[in-house]
Every structure is written in C-alpha cells, then in structure tokens.
Amino acid sequence: MSTEDIEERLAGVPVYALSNASEEFVLVSGASTGKSLGLFCFKKEDADALLEHIRIMDPGMRSGSKVVAVALNKVFQLKVDGVAFRLIPEYSQVKNALKEREKVGTSDDDGFPGVPVFQSRSLVLKSQSKSYRPVFFRKEDLENSLSRASRDQNQLNPAFRPGDVQVAVLEEVIKGMKEGSTSTWDDVVFIPPGFDISTDPNKQ
C-alpha cells in the first residue's frame, strides 16, 4: 500500500503528546544513551500523568506545557534525526491482548511487543462491492460492535468461540501494509478508541 493510503486509514485515530509553551513536542532524553524519545499515548489520562511527572522533575515545564491530541497519521509522518518516537498503549488493553493470546496458547513472556489491536473474523464491513476488516484499539469496542452486529441481524448474541478475537501488533500491521506485496492488510480500517460500529447499513 502507498504511504498516503496508510496515512488516510490512520487519520481518524487520536494519540496524545506533551507540548511545551512554544508548542513543540516535549522529548524525553535518556541520560545514559543521550537519545531522545517522543512519547505518544493512546489514553489521554496516561499523557496527563506523564505531564504531571515531568513537571515535578523539570520546574521549567510548569508554565505553558500541556497535553495535545495528534492524529496518528501525523506521528507516522514524523521523521526527526536522533529522535525515536514511541507509541504507549493503554495498559488495560495490553492486559486484554495477553489474555487473548493465552487463550489460544501463545504467551509473550516479555509482555506485549507494541500497541495491541483487536479484530474478529465474525465482523466484516461492506461498502459497495468491497469488504473491510475493522481493527480496534480497545477490546471492549470490538465486543460492543460484535453484540450490536448480532442484534442488528436479529440473532441472539452468538457464543463466540476462542479464536474469534484475534490480536495483532499495530506496528507490525503498518509494516505489513507498507511492505506486503500481498493483500494481507489492505482491507483493514482502524476504528478510533471509544467507537463501536454498526453492521446495519441503515445505521452507518
């Protein structure tokens, strides 16, 4: 997929960064490595806590610094020499991802290797003649969408079998979209945290 196509799919997803009084991103520097890190949180409360922590450590940050929302595609575009950008997932979603992986017999001893995203084989969106796979940043949003889909189709909530919820790593999905010559990820649409979807065409 082209970079433009990937960015378009990421455009509606907000992440939260710290900005100083000059409206520049705040970078965290490692004393031992000398490298700078730009941190982007998927949960606003995590960014608020980080800002509070930095204000305590650096009194110069107390005035004018704030948390700002940035579209994920803008982060994807950032390339600054000597600066690494890190996405910080919601802790509760990392726990959800590890639980789902345990259910299907794969466990990550070192924790989860990135930002978890959730999808289900039971949920497909159709637009004109194309089908899309919605990918969620929160497992709860996926579950809400699945129960709404079963209501829209006048079914009782189906008993989901293990494996109906799949967990992937956002960074690997994006890498696959960029590099893949096959169409493994080209039908993915990212659903922003806090949103669920309706499969009823009348409600979309």
N, C-alpha and C positions, 0 to 999 in steps of 0.2 A: 504494500500500500504506500501511496505517496505521503510525505510528511504532512502536507496540507490536509489530506483526508483524515489522518490520525488526529491532528490537532482539532479538526472540526468535531470529532467524536468526544474529545476531552473538554471542549469549550464550556459545557454547562456544569462542570464539576468544580465546586469551590474548595480551595485549601486556604489555610490561614498562616500568615507570616508576621514577623515583627518588623516594624518600620520605625526609624528614628525621626527626630524633629525635622530633618532635611528630606524626609520621605524617601530615604534609602533603606534597602533591606538590611536588617541587622545580621551580621555574621558572627558566628561563634568560632574563636580560634583555639586550637589545641596548643597548649604551652610547649609540650614536648615535640610535637610534629611540625608546628608552625603553619599547619594547613588551616584554611578557613572553611567553615561549613555554613551553608544557608539552610535553615530548617523550615519545613512547611508541614503544618499539622492538618489532619483531616477533621479534627474536632476543635471547635473554637475554644472550648474550655481548656484544652491542653495548651493552646497558644497563650491564653490568658495566664495560666500557671507559669509557663516558661518566661513570659514578660515579667511577672512578679519576681521570679527567681533572679533574673538578670538585673532588675532594678536594685535588688538588695546587694548584689555583688558589684554593680557599677553605678555609683550615685549619679554619674553624668547622664544616665539613661532615664532619669526620673521625669524630666520635663519633655513633653512633646513626643515621647515614644508611645506607640500604640500597636494594636493588632489590626492587620488589614486582610481583607479577603482578596484572593487572587484566583483567576480561572486556571485550572490545571494545565490547559494548553500553553499558557504563558510561562509556566515553570518548565514545561517541556522545551520551550524555545531558548531558555536561558543557557548561555554558554559563556562562562567567565573564567579567564585563566587563573589557575591556582585556587579556584573555589569549587568545592563539591556540594551538590545540592542533595539533601536527604528528605524523603517523604516520611512523616511519622504517622503510622496508622493508629486508629483507635484501639486502645488496649483491649476493650471488651470484644472487638472483632478479631483480634489476634487469638484470644481465648476460644472464640467460636470456631475459627479456622482450625486450630489444633484439635479441638473436639471432633470436628467433622473428619479430619484426616485419621484420627484414631479409630473412628467407626469403620472406616474402610481398610484399616490395617496398615496405614502408613503413618509413622510418627516422626516428628522432627525433634531430635534430641537437643539441637541448639536453638530451639524456638522457631519462629516463622521467618523465612528469608526475604521479607519485603512487605508490601501492602497487600493484605488478602482481599480478594474479590470473590463473589459468590454467584453461581448460576445454577440452573436446573434444566435437565432435559425435558421436564414437563412444561416448560414455559417458553413459548416462541411467539414473537410478534410478527404479524403480517402487514406489509404495506404495499399496496398494489400487487405486483406479482413476486415481490421479494420477501424472504423470511429473515428475521433478525433475532439474535440471541441477546436478551437483556442481561447485563452483568451489573451486580450490585456491590456497593461498598459496605453495606450492612446486611447481615444475615436476616435480621428482622424485616427489612424492606422486601427481601425475596419471599419470606414466608407470608407476609401480608399480601403480596402480589399473587402467590400461589392460591391462597384461600379465596381471594377476590375472583381469580380466574375460575375456580371451581363453582363459586356462587353464580358468576355470570353465565356459566354453562349449565346452570340448574342441576348441578350434581352436589351430593354431599361431599364434604372435604375428603378427597381420596386419601387412602392410607399410603403415605409416601414410603417407599422402600429405601433402605440405606443406599446411597449412591445417587439418589435423586438430586441431592445438593452436591455440586462439585465446587471445590475451592481451587483457585488459581492465584498466581502472584502477579500483581499489576505490572511490575517492571518486566516480567517475562512475557506477559501478553503484548505489551507495547513493542518489546524487542521482536517478538514473533510477527507482529503487524508490519514492522519495518523491513525485516529480513526475509520473511517467508515468501517463497515463490508460490507455495500452495495457498489455498484459501482458508486455512485453519481458523484465522481470527478475523477475516474481513467482513463477517456478518455480525460482529459484536457492536452493541450500543451500550454506553456506560450510563447508568441511572444514578443521579446525584444522591448522596446520603439524605435520608428523610423522605424520599419519594417511593411510592409503590406505583404499579401500573395496572391498567385495566386491559383485559384482552377483548372486551366487548367493543366492537368497532363504533357503537353508538356513544360510548363514553370517552373515547380517546381524545 
